[in-house]
Amino acid sequence: MLLRPTAEEWRIVSYYLGRVMLAAAGVTAVPLVWALAGREWGPASSFTLTAGVFALTGALATVRRPAGARLDWRRGLVMAALAWLIVPAIGSLPLALSGHFGDPLDAYFEAVSGVTTTGLSLVQDLDHLAPSLNLWRHLLQFMGGLAMVLCAATVFADRAGLFSFHAEGREERILPSAASSARFISRVALVHVAAGVAVLGAVAYFTLGVGPGRSAFHGLLVALSAFSTGGFAPQSTSVGYYHSGVFEAATAVFMLAGAMSIGLHYVLWRGRRRLRLLRNVETRSALLSGLAMLVLTFLGLGALGLYTGVGSLARQGLFQVVSAHTTSGFTTLGVTELGGWTGLAFAGITLAMALGGMTASAAGGVKALRVGLTLKLLKDQVRALLLPERAVVSQAYYQSGRRRLTPPLAQWVMTLSLLFVVLYLFGAGVGLAYGYPLHEALAESVSAASTTGLSFGITSPSMPILL
């Protein structure tokens, strides 16, 4: 399929891709209604156009259902890859027509950044962007966080759903079918978003003096972005706009929830075997790596002397590390101030982004499970060298039960981890070729490839087209 697709295989891919387009058309109705309610006639017309293009594309692609064919792994991968390209292309239309982007490429960049839950932004004058367009940016992230293919599998559940589920990178099937798993994921996300609107909206209303409507709107956008680990914010100064430690702490909770695996959510919701979660290699890896990056960053900030008080150092360091390690991308600092984090502070924040959150979550990066398994492989290799020849080194690990670390799995883990490192270095090389300093080029590359979204000064409307 990947090398010599037949016409029938393309029809199968096209059919299921069309269903994703129809799901996206339904989501577009939300900002359309919002624009009409707020009398934002320009954005309303652009959303009408976008919904129409999504619906027309979906209708044309699904007009003929392939007879007796299913979406297997190879076709599912192709369909998912095409969805990541086509949905942002159509979804960028309202952004391109808004007047807040320099050209259509900038608008497409914004949409791709949204759907991939990255959060790097090229929007100009964000503080005066129409509310419906701001909502659309955050909905793109929410769609990406839930996974567009999972949305289609939920709305149009059938046997193909399982293959879409795996193609999107969701490595755990929680319930007996992909459709029931997708419904559970959607339910978890909606509950967290509703809680985010209530909590963050209340904080904005009672502590910041913001009106009830505006506070609820900001709570909604930040909740959508936090749980999807996206990083888009309603204001250009991100979470720093609120100047509230309480708001930052509440946002951090939802960032952590978004970076948790769906399997972890399932166990916590069901209330079974909660204590066993601490035995999981992924849980331990996420906690220990996060703590290590936090200590490294604190030491670096202390050496730099950027913050005079312990409280200020702890508050800034903790929030930025949590944002980086969950690959959320929110910040309370300006680009210039964050760019001043050099030395150990730079190492801590960059490694936190590179490692990322858990598998089967909206977070990016290498992922805690692969980090844990890589460390175990290295430890086993060292033990094998030190122990006598006939000694047997255990090749087992615990992840929701005792599992065997087989050679194919070990090779797959190491290959994926290495590919991430190559991707990080490749992006840094492109940045260096344009004359940016090494630490800026490396940090920006890691931020983009791990879908974090923290910018260190390179991402801007004036950056070169290749970048």
N, C-alpha and C positions, 0 to 999 in steps of 0.2 A: 504493500500500500504506500509506504513512505517513498519508495523509489519509482514504482510504476503503477500509479493509481488507475483503475479502470473507470469507465464512465459511470458504472453502477455504484462504485465506491464513492465517487464524488457526489452522486445523488443522495447517498445515505448521509454523508457529512453535511451536505447542504440542507437536508431536511431537518436535522437536529440543530444545526446552526440557526435555521430559521425560527425554531421554537425559542431559542435564546433571544432572538431579535424581538419576538412577540412579548416575551417577559420584560425586556427593556422598554418596549413601548408602553406597557402598563405602568412601569415605574415613572416614566416621563410625565404621566398624567398628574403626578403629585405636585411638582413645581408649576405645572400649567394651571392647576386649580389655585395654587397659592398666588400666582401672578394675577389671575383674574380677580381674586378676592382683594388684592392690594392695588388693583387698577394699574398694573405695570403692563401697559399695552404692547410695548416693544418686546420685552421678554416673552409675553404670552404668545405673540405671533411666532417667535422663534421656537418656542416649545411645541406649538402646534405643528410647525414644519418638521421638527425633529421626531415627534411622535408619529407623524405620517410616514416619514422615511423609514423609521424602525418597523412600523406595521406593514408597509408595502413590501419592504425587503423580506420580512418574515412570511408574509402571505405568499409571495412569489416562490420562496424557497420551500414552503410546505404544501404547495398546491397539489403535489403528487407524492403520496407516501410510497416509499420503496416497498415492494412486496416481499414479505417474509425475511427482511434483512434486519440486522441488529447492529448497534454501535459497539464494536469490540474495542479492545485496548488501542490498537493502532489508529483506528478511525476517530476514537474519542480524543486522542492526543492531538490529532490534526484539527479537529473541530474546536478544541479548547484554545489552541494556538491562534486560529483564525478569529475566534471571538475576542481575544485580547487585543487584536489589531482593529477589527471592524467596529466593535461597540464604541471605543473611544473616537474613532473617525466620525461616526454619526453623532455621537454624544457631544462632540466639540462644536457643533453648529451654533447652539445658543451662545457659547462663549465667544466664538469668532465674530458673531453679529452684535456683541454687546458693546464694542468700542473700548474694552478694557485690555485688549491684547494687541501687540504690535502687528501681527500677521496671523494667518491660519495655522502656521507651524507652531507658533506659541500657544495657540488655543488647543491644538492637538497634543502638545507636550503636557498641558494642564490636565486634559482628559485622561491621557495615559497615566500620568502621575496619580490621578484620582482612582482609576480602576485598579491599578496595581497597588493601591494603598501606600504610595510612596510619600507624597506630601510636599515634594519640591514644587515651587510655584513660580510662574512667570506673569501672574496677573498684575496689572497696573492700577493703582489707586483702589486697593481692595476695600478700604474703609468706606468708600462710596458706591460699592457694587450693589446692584439691586438685590433685595432679600431673596427673591425667587432664584436668581442666578447663584447666589451664595448657597442656598439650599441644594441646588443641583450639583454643585461641586462636591458637597458632602454626601449626597446620595450616590454619586459615582463611587466614592470610597466605600460606602456601605454595601453597594452592590458587589464591589470587588472583594470586600472582606467576607461577605457571605458566599461569594463565588457565583458568578453569573450562571454557570452550568448547574450549580446546585439549585438556583432559583427555578430553572427550567425543569429540573428533575422533580421539584416539589409540586409545581403547577401541573406538569404533564407527566405524572408518574407512570413508568412502565419498566420493562426489563432493561432498557437502555440506561436507566438511571445509575446503576452500579458502576458502569464503565465511565460515565461522566464524572461520578464521584471520585474515582481513582485518578482520572486524567487531570483533575484540578489540584491534585497533590494532597488530598485528604486521605491520610494513610490509615485511618481507623474506620471500621464500620461498626457503629455503636449498637444499632438495632438490627433486626433480621433483614430489613431491606434498605436500599439506598433512599427510597422515598420517605420511610419513617425516620431514618437518620437525618435527612434534610429537614424534615418538619421539626425534629428536636433542635437542630442547629438554629433554625429560624426562630423557634420559640425562645431559646436562650438569648439570642441577640435582641429580640424585641423586648423581653423583660428587662434586660440591662439598659437598653435605650430609654425605656419608660422610667426606670429608676434614675437614670442620668438626668433626664428632663426634670424630674421632681427634685432631686438633690441639688444639682448644679443651678437650676432655676431658682430654688429657694435661697441658696447661698448668694446668688447675684442680687436677688430682691432684698434680702434682709441685711446683708452686710455692705453692699455696694450702692444701694439706693437707686438701682435701675428699675424702671417701670415693669409691671407684671408681664405685659406682652413681650417686651424686649428681653427680659430676663428668661422667660420660657423659650424664646427663640434661640438665644445664645446657649441655653442649656441643651436644647435639642441638637444644635450643630456640633457642639463640643462632645456630646454623648455619642453621636453618630461617628465622629472622627476618632474618638478615644477607643471605643469598642472595636472598631475596624482597624485599629493601630495605623490610622491614616496620616494624621498630622496637619491637615487643612484646618484653619481656624477662621472664625468670623472676622477677626481684625488683623491688621498687618503685624502687630506686635505679639501675636500668638497669645498664649496664656498669660504672658507678662502684662497684657492689657488690663487684667482684673486686679492686680496688686493685692492679692489676697492669698495668704498661706492656706486658709481653709479651702478655697476654690482649687488651689494646686493639689492639695492632699486628696480631695474628692476626685479630681481628674486622674490622679495617679492610680487610684483604686480601679477605675474603669479601664485604664491602660493595661494594668496587670490582668484584669479579667479577659481582655481581648487577646492577650498573649498566652493565655492558658489553653492547653489542648482541650478539644471537645470531650475526649475521654475523661479528663480530670473534672470538667464540668458535670459530666454524667454521674460520676461517682459522688461528687459533692451534692448534687441535686437528689440523688436516690438515697443518700445517707448510709450507704453500705461500704464497709471496708475502708473508711476514710484514713485510718491510721496506716494502712498498708501503702498509701500513696507515698509516704516518706521512704519506702523501700525502693520505689521505682528509680532506675538510673536517670531517667529524664528529669524527675522532680529534684533529685539531689544535684544533678548537673546545673539546672537552672538556678537553684538557690545558691550553690557554692560559687558559680561563675559570676552571678550578680553581686554577691558579697565581695568577691575578689576585685571586681572592677570598681566597686564603690570605695574600697580601701585604697586602691591605686589612685583613683581620682582625688580623694581627700588628701592623700600625701602630696600629690602634685599641686593641688590648689594651695595647700599650706606652704609649700616651698616657693610658690610664685608670689604669695602675699597679696593676692587680688582682693581678698575679703578680710576685713579687720576683725570682725566678731565671729565667734564659733557658731552662733545661730545662723548668721548669714551664709557662712561657708557650708554648713550642713544643709540648709534649705536649698541653696542653688545647686550644690553638688548632687544631693539626693534626687532632686527632680530631674535634672539633666540625665543622670545615669539611668534612672527608671525609664525615662522617655527613650533613651538610646537602646537599652537592653530589650525593651518591648517593641522596638522599631516603630514607635508611635510618631516621633518627630515633633512633638510640642516642645516649646522652649519658653523660658522666662527671661532670656537674654537676647540682646541684639547681636547681629552678625559680627560686628567688630569685637564685642566683648567675648563671644564664644571663640572667635578666631585667636584671641589672646591666651586660650588654654593650650599651653605648650608643655613639653616635657612629659612627666608622668600623667598629668591631667589629660593631655592629648591621647596618650596611650590608653588610659582607662576608658575614655568616651568612645574612641575608635574601636577598640576591642569589643566593647559592649554592643556597638552597632553590628559588628561583623558576626558575633556569635548569635545574636537574635533570641527569639522566644522559643516556644514549644512547637512540635509538629502538630498537624491537624488544628492549627489556629490561624488567625489572620496575620500573625507576625511573620517577618522575613528573616533573612540571615541563614547561617549554617544550621541552626536549630539545636536546642539543648540535647535532644536524644543522640544526634550524631556526634556532638561534642563529647558527651559521656561515653559513647561507644568507642570513639577514637582514643580517648584517654585510657580506656580499659585495654584496647588493643596494644597500645604502647607499653602499658604496665605489664601485660602478659608477655610481651616480647622480651622485656628486660628480665622478668622472672625466669623465662625459659633459658636465657643466657647464663643466669647465675646459678640455677639449680643443676643438680646432676643430670646426666644425659637421659636416664630412664625415668626421671620425674615427670609426672603428668600435670600440666597446668590447666586449670578449669577454664573452659570456653563458654561458660554460662553467665547470663546476666538476668536481672529481675526487672521486668516491665509488665505490670499487671499479671504476674505469674512468672515462673522460672522459664527462661528461654535459652536456646543454644545459639551461640554466636558462630554461625557456620562460616566457612571460608568465602562463599559467594556473598553473604551479607557483609562480611568484613570488607571485602573488595569494593562493594557498592558504597558503603559508608565512606571509605577512604577516597574513592573516586569523586563522590559528590563534594566532599569537604575540599579536596584539591581543586575542583572546578570553581568553587566559590573563591578560593584564594587567587586563582588565575584571573578570574573576572575582576576582582578588586584591583589587582596589579595592572591589568590591561587598562582599566579606566584611569588609574593614576598616571600611567604612561602617556595617555592622550592629553591629560591635563598638563603634564610636564612639557610635552611637545609644544603647547601653547604658551609656555613661559611662566606658568603658575608655580609657586613654591611647593616643595615636596609634601609638606604636611597638609596644605590646603588641597592639593590634587588627590592625595591618598584618602583624606577624610571625606571629601565630596564623592569620590568614587565608591567608597564603602557605604556611604549614606544612600546613594542611588541604588546600588546593587543589592543592598540588604533591605530595600524599601523602607528606609527610616525617614528621610526627609529633612534632617537637620542640615542647614546650609552653612558653609564656612566661607562664603563670599564669592563663590564662582557662579552659582546659578542665578542668573538675572536676565532680563529681556535683551541686554546688550551682549550676552556671551556669544561666541562663534557658533555658527550653524551646526558644525560637526559635533561640538559639545552638546 
